[in-house]
Amino acid sequence: MVIKLGKTKDSRTRKKKVTEDAELELLQRLQNEKDQPKFIKYLLQKGYSIKSSERYLKDIERYKKWLEKENITEQAVSYNDITHYIQSKKTKACGEQGRTIKQITIQTILASLKQYYNYLVELGFVKENPTLNVQIKGIKRKILHNILSKPALEKIYFDYKNLETCTERSRSSESLSKKRNEIIVSLLIYQGLNTNDLQNLIVKDVNLREGNIFVKGSRRSNERTLKLEAHQILDFMEYTLQVRQAILSETKKQTDLFFVTRGSSLKLQNVMQKLMQELRLQNKQVESVKQIRASVITGWLKVYNLREVQYFAGHRYVSSTEGYLINDLEDLQEDINKYHPIE
């Protein structure tokens, strides 16, 4: 009989630490090596993982062989050449007995080409990226949501903040809940928190003097410290010193949790369900907390590099962050796809 021992918490932690240290060491070495392909260095500096960078390089090496075979230079490549290359990958797969190529594989190849031409544009070798007008249809995406723009997200927040309560008494129960929920909505919109992050937030995690909040890590996420927007500070101060204390007094509760419910439970589940219903009534584009978070992360990717966004989002792996690049690509192509689809 073979006895299999499960992994202990310590063994998992040791393995994770060793893996992270090894990856950081390899990352540093790859960036410093003189003979390392410059495209790899470009990807690493952009925050891509080593595994993704190596995969992109292999895709580009195959692409260069195809260019040589077709007698096309990188500078002369057009939209039609890119679509022809992608079609050739499908045709080759179909010609091999018993082999099919998945649409997501084609999407990965396109992503490699997109980054490579971004690199060439940055170097000044080409004037524009010929892949930007190419969109692969028929792909099932894991993370894709109805992505909202930053102005649309901020409109959700300010519309809710300006929503009048049914009573004029500033310290009524309804007003207290409204003030608390305004803080919750602001953390969804500006810091991209999820329900678990909100639930686990305690008073000492909020540092108004420094203007930031500390978000604890979990089995599925990393801890991080996130900056508050300037306009959030006063609202947080009012909630901490007045609103929260009033709710505690009303409910006779004793807790360090930053968000206090007015019911018997300490959980935010009912609060979040009711809040999302209110947001959906105000704005038909609102679907869920996950959609809002995905929109925030997608917006970050337009401003910050992958590693920075990985930290802001609390992702344990950069590959999780890379998944949101699909949303960014979808957003860029929503109009072009009507006229240049690849079936």
C-alpha positions as CSV (number, residue, x, y, z in Angstrom):
1,M,0.0,0.0,0.0
2,V,1.3,3.4,-0.9
3,I,0.7,6.2,1.6
4,K,0.6,9.7,0.1
5,L,1.2,12.6,2.5
6,G,-0.6,15.8,1.8
7,K,1.4,19.1,1.6
8,T,1.5,21.0,4.9
9,K,1.1,24.7,5.1
10,D,4.8,25.1,5.8
11,S,5.8,23.0,2.9
12,R,3.6,25.0,0.5
13,T,5.0,28.2,1.9
14,R,8.7,27.0,1.6
15,K,8.1,26.0,-2.0
16,K,6.4,29.3,-2.8
17,K,9.3,31.2,-1.3
18,V,11.9,29.2,-3.2
19,T,10.0,29.6,-6.4
20,E,9.6,33.3,-6.0
21,D,13.3,33.8,-5.1
22,A,14.4,31.6,-8.1
23,E,12.1,33.6,-10.4
24,L,13.5,37.0,-9.2
25,E,17.1,35.7,-9.5
26,L,16.4,34.5,-13.1
27,L,14.6,37.7,-13.9
28,Q,17.6,39.8,-12.8
29,R,20.0,37.6,-14.8
30,L,17.9,37.7,-17.9
31,Q,17.7,41.5,-17.8
32,N,21.5,41.8,-17.3
33,E,22.7,39.3,-19.9
34,K,24.2,41.0,-22.9
35,D,23.3,38.2,-25.3
36,Q,19.7,38.1,-24.2
37,P,17.3,39.0,-27.0
38,K,16.3,42.6,-26.7
39,F,12.6,41.7,-27.2
40,I,12.8,39.5,-24.1
41,K,14.3,42.4,-22.1
42,Y,11.5,44.7,-23.4
43,L,8.8,42.3,-22.2
44,L,10.5,41.8,-18.8
45,Q,10.7,45.5,-18.3
46,K,7.0,45.8,-19.2
47,G,6.3,43.4,-16.3
48,Y,5.6,40.2,-18.3
49,S,6.4,37.0,-16.6
50,I,9.4,34.9,-17.7
51,K,7.1,32.2,-19.0
52,S,5.0,34.6,-21.0
53,S,8.1,36.3,-22.4
54,E,9.6,33.1,-23.6
55,R,6.3,32.0,-25.2
56,Y,6.1,35.4,-27.0
57,L,9.7,35.0,-28.3
58,K,9.0,31.5,-29.7
59,D,5.9,32.9,-31.5
60,I,7.9,35.7,-33.0
61,E,10.7,33.3,-34.1
62,R,8.1,31.3,-36.1
63,Y,6.6,34.5,-37.5
64,K,10.0,35.7,-38.7
65,K,10.6,32.4,-40.5
66,W,7.2,32.8,-42.2
67,L,8.2,36.4,-43.3
68,E,11.4,35.1,-44.7
69,K,9.6,32.4,-46.6
70,E,7.1,34.9,-48.0
71,N,9.9,37.5,-48.7
72,I,8.2,40.2,-46.6
73,T,10.1,42.6,-44.4
74,E,8.9,43.5,-40.9
75,Q,8.6,47.2,-41.9
76,A,6.4,46.3,-44.9
77,V,3.9,44.1,-43.1
78,S,0.3,45.2,-43.4
79,Y,-3.0,44.3,-41.9
80,N,-3.6,41.8,-44.7
81,D,-0.3,40.2,-44.1
82,I,-1.1,39.6,-40.4
83,T,-4.5,38.1,-41.3
84,H,-2.9,35.9,-44.0
85,Y,-0.3,34.7,-41.4
86,I,-3.0,33.8,-38.9
87,Q,-5.0,32.1,-41.6
88,S,-1.9,30.1,-42.5
89,K,-1.6,28.8,-39.0
90,K,-5.2,27.6,-39.2
91,T,-4.6,26.0,-42.6
92,K,-1.5,24.2,-41.5
93,A,-3.2,22.8,-38.4
94,C,-6.1,21.6,-40.5
95,G,-3.7,19.9,-43.0
96,E,-2.1,17.9,-40.2
97,Q,-4.0,14.7,-39.6
98,G,-6.0,14.7,-36.4
99,R,-4.8,18.1,-35.3
100,T,-6.9,21.2,-34.7
101,I,-5.9,24.6,-33.5
102,K,-7.9,26.3,-30.8
103,Q,-9.1,29.9,-31.2
104,I,-7.4,30.9,-27.9
105,T,-4.1,29.7,-29.4
106,I,-4.6,32.0,-32.3
107,Q,-5.4,34.8,-29.9
108,T,-2.1,34.1,-28.0
109,I,-0.2,34.3,-31.3
110,L,-1.9,37.6,-32.1
111,A,-1.0,38.9,-28.6
112,S,2.6,38.0,-29.3
113,L,2.6,39.9,-32.6
114,K,0.9,42.8,-31.0
115,Q,3.6,43.2,-28.4
116,Y,6.4,42.6,-30.9
117,Y,5.1,45.5,-33.1
118,N,4.6,47.7,-30.0
119,Y,8.3,47.0,-29.4
120,L,9.3,47.9,-33.1
121,V,7.2,51.1,-32.9
122,E,9.0,52.1,-29.7
123,L,12.3,51.5,-31.4
124,G,11.2,53.5,-34.4
125,F,11.6,50.6,-36.8
126,V,7.9,50.8,-37.9
127,K,5.5,53.7,-37.8
128,E,2.4,51.9,-36.7
129,N,1.3,48.5,-35.3
130,P,-0.4,46.5,-38.1
131,T,-2.1,44.1,-35.6
132,L,-4.3,46.7,-33.9
133,N,-7.1,46.3,-36.4
134,V,-7.2,42.5,-36.1
135,Q,-9.7,40.8,-33.8
136,I,-10.3,37.0,-33.4
137,K,-13.9,36.1,-33.1
138,G,-15.4,33.1,-31.4
139,I,-13.2,32.9,-28.3
140,K,-14.5,32.0,-24.9
141,R,-13.0,34.3,-22.4
142,K,-12.7,33.7,-18.7
143,I,-12.4,37.3,-17.5
144,L,-14.3,39.2,-20.1
145,H,-17.0,41.6,-18.7
146,N,-18.9,44.6,-19.9
147,I,-16.0,46.9,-19.2
148,L,-16.8,50.4,-18.0
149,S,-14.6,53.4,-18.7
150,K,-13.1,55.5,-16.0
151,P,-15.7,58.3,-16.6
152,A,-18.5,55.8,-16.5
153,L,-17.2,54.4,-13.2
154,E,-16.9,57.8,-11.6
155,K,-20.4,58.6,-12.8
156,I,-21.7,55.6,-10.8
157,Y,-20.0,56.9,-7.7
158,F,-21.1,60.5,-8.0
159,D,-24.7,59.5,-9.0
160,Y,-24.9,57.4,-5.9
161,K,-23.3,60.0,-3.7
162,N,-25.8,62.7,-4.9
163,L,-28.8,60.4,-4.4
164,E,-31.1,61.9,-1.8
165,T,-32.5,59.9,1.0
166,C,-36.1,59.9,1.9
167,T,-35.6,61.7,5.1
168,E,-34.0,65.0,5.9
169,R,-32.7,64.0,9.3
170,S,-29.0,63.9,8.9
171,R,-28.5,61.2,11.6
172,S,-31.4,58.9,10.6
173,S,-30.8,55.2,10.1
174,E,-31.2,55.6,6.4
175,S,-28.7,58.4,6.2
176,L,-26.2,56.4,8.2
177,S,-26.4,53.5,5.9
178,K,-26.2,55.8,2.9
179,K,-23.0,57.4,4.2
180,R,-21.4,54.0,4.9
181,N,-22.3,52.8,1.4
182,E,-20.8,55.9,-0.2
183,I,-17.5,54.8,1.3
184,I,-18.0,51.2,0.0
185,V,-18.8,52.4,-3.5
186,S,-15.7,54.7,-3.5
187,L,-13.5,51.7,-2.6
188,L,-15.0,49.7,-5.4
189,I,-14.5,52.5,-8.0
190,Y,-11.1,53.9,-7.0
191,Q,-9.3,51.0,-5.3
192,G,-10.9,48.1,-7.1
193,L,-11.7,46.2,-3.9
194,N,-13.9,43.1,-3.9
195,T,-16.5,42.1,-1.2
196,N,-13.9,40.0,0.8
197,D,-11.5,42.9,0.9
198,L,-14.3,45.2,2.2
199,Q,-15.4,42.6,4.7
200,N,-12.0,42.1,6.2
201,L,-11.1,45.8,6.5
202,I,-10.6,46.9,10.1
203,V,-10.2,50.3,11.6
204,K,-6.4,50.3,11.9
205,D,-6.1,49.4,8.2
206,V,-7.3,52.9,7.3
207,N,-4.5,55.5,7.7
208,L,-6.0,58.9,7.1
209,R,-2.9,60.7,8.1
210,E,-0.9,58.9,5.3
211,G,-4.0,58.9,3.0
212,N,-4.0,55.1,2.3
213,I,-5.5,51.8,3.3
214,F,-3.9,48.4,4.0
215,V,-5.7,45.5,2.3
216,K,-4.9,42.1,3.9
217,G,-3.8,39.2,1.8
218,S,-5.6,35.8,1.7
219,R,-5.2,32.4,0.3
220,R,-6.0,33.8,-3.1
221,S,-4.6,37.3,-2.9
222,N,-1.6,39.3,-1.8
223,E,-1.7,42.1,0.7
224,R,-1.2,45.7,-0.6
225,T,-1.3,49.3,0.5
226,L,-3.4,51.5,-1.7
227,K,-3.5,55.3,-1.9
228,L,-6.8,57.1,-1.3
229,E,-8.0,59.8,-3.6
230,A,-7.9,63.3,-2.1
231,H,-11.7,63.6,-2.2
232,Q,-12.1,60.4,-0.3
233,I,-10.2,61.6,2.8
234,L,-12.9,63.9,4.2
235,D,-15.6,61.3,3.6
236,F,-13.6,58.6,5.3
237,M,-12.9,61.0,8.3
238,E,-16.7,61.7,8.6
239,Y,-17.5,58.0,8.5
240,T,-14.8,57.0,11.0
241,L,-15.5,59.6,13.6
242,Q,-19.2,60.1,13.3
243,V,-21.2,57.7,11.1
244,R,-19.5,54.4,12.2
245,Q,-19.7,55.5,15.9
246,A,-23.4,56.2,15.5
247,I,-24.1,52.8,13.9
248,L,-22.2,51.1,16.8
249,S,-24.2,53.0,19.3
250,E,-27.5,52.2,17.6
251,T,-26.7,48.5,17.2
252,K,-24.9,48.0,20.6
253,K,-22.1,46.3,18.7
254,Q,-18.4,46.0,19.6
255,T,-16.2,45.3,16.6
256,D,-12.9,46.4,14.9
257,L,-14.4,45.9,11.5
258,F,-14.3,49.1,9.5
259,F,-17.8,48.6,8.0
260,V,-20.5,48.0,10.5
261,T,-24.0,46.7,9.5
262,R,-27.2,47.8,11.1
263,G,-28.5,44.2,11.3
264,S,-27.6,41.5,13.7
265,S,-24.9,40.0,11.5
266,L,-21.3,41.4,11.0
267,K,-21.2,40.1,7.4
268,L,-21.6,42.6,4.5
269,Q,-23.5,40.1,2.3
270,N,-27.0,41.7,2.7
271,V,-25.5,45.2,2.5
272,M,-23.7,44.5,-0.7
273,Q,-26.8,42.8,-2.3
274,K,-29.0,45.8,-1.5
275,L,-26.3,48.3,-2.6
276,M,-25.8,46.6,-6.0
277,Q,-29.6,46.6,-6.5
278,E,-29.6,50.4,-5.9
279,L,-26.6,50.9,-8.3
280,R,-28.3,48.8,-11.0
281,L,-31.5,50.9,-10.7
282,Q,-29.5,54.0,-11.1
283,N,-27.3,52.8,-14.0
284,K,-28.3,49.9,-16.3
285,Q,-24.7,49.3,-17.2
286,V,-23.9,48.1,-13.7
287,E,-23.8,44.3,-13.4
288,S,-21.8,43.2,-10.4
289,V,-18.9,43.9,-8.1
290,K,-16.7,41.6,-10.3
291,Q,-17.6,43.7,-13.3
292,I,-16.6,47.0,-11.5
293,R,-13.4,45.4,-10.3
294,A,-12.6,44.1,-13.8
295,S,-13.2,47.6,-15.2
296,V,-10.9,49.2,-12.7
297,I,-8.1,46.7,-13.4
298,T,-8.5,47.2,-17.1
299,G,-8.3,50.9,-16.7
300,W,-5.1,50.6,-14.6
301,L,-3.5,48.5,-17.4
302,K,-3.8,51.6,-19.7
303,V,-1.7,53.7,-17.2
304,Y,0.6,51.3,-15.3
305,N,2.7,48.3,-16.2
306,L,1.8,44.7,-15.4
307,R,3.7,44.4,-12.2
308,E,2.3,47.6,-10.8
309,V,-1.3,46.5,-11.7
310,Q,-0.6,43.1,-10.2
311,Y,0.3,44.8,-6.9
312,F,-2.7,47.1,-7.0
313,A,-5.1,44.2,-7.7
314,G,-3.5,41.9,-5.1
315,H,-3.0,39.2,-7.7
316,R,-0.7,36.4,-6.5
317,Y,0.5,35.7,-10.0
318,V,1.2,38.1,-12.9
319,S,-0.6,35.7,-15.2
320,S,-3.9,36.6,-13.4
321,T,-3.2,40.2,-14.3
322,E,-2.3,39.3,-17.9
323,G,-5.8,37.9,-18.3
324,Y,-7.3,41.4,-18.1
325,L,-5.3,42.4,-21.2
326,I,-8.0,40.6,-23.2
327,N,-10.5,43.1,-21.8
328,D,-8.2,46.0,-22.9
329,L,-7.9,44.4,-26.4
330,E,-11.7,44.0,-26.6
331,D,-12.2,47.6,-25.6
332,L,-9.8,48.8,-28.3
333,Q,-11.4,46.7,-31.0
334,E,-15.2,47.1,-30.3
335,D,-15.6,49.4,-33.4
336,I,-13.0,47.9,-35.7
337,N,-14.3,44.4,-35.2
338,K,-17.5,45.4,-37.0
339,Y,-15.5,46.0,-40.2
340,H,-12.5,43.7,-40.0
341,P,-13.6,40.4,-38.4
342,I,-11.8,37.1,-38.8
343,E,-14.3,34.3,-38.6
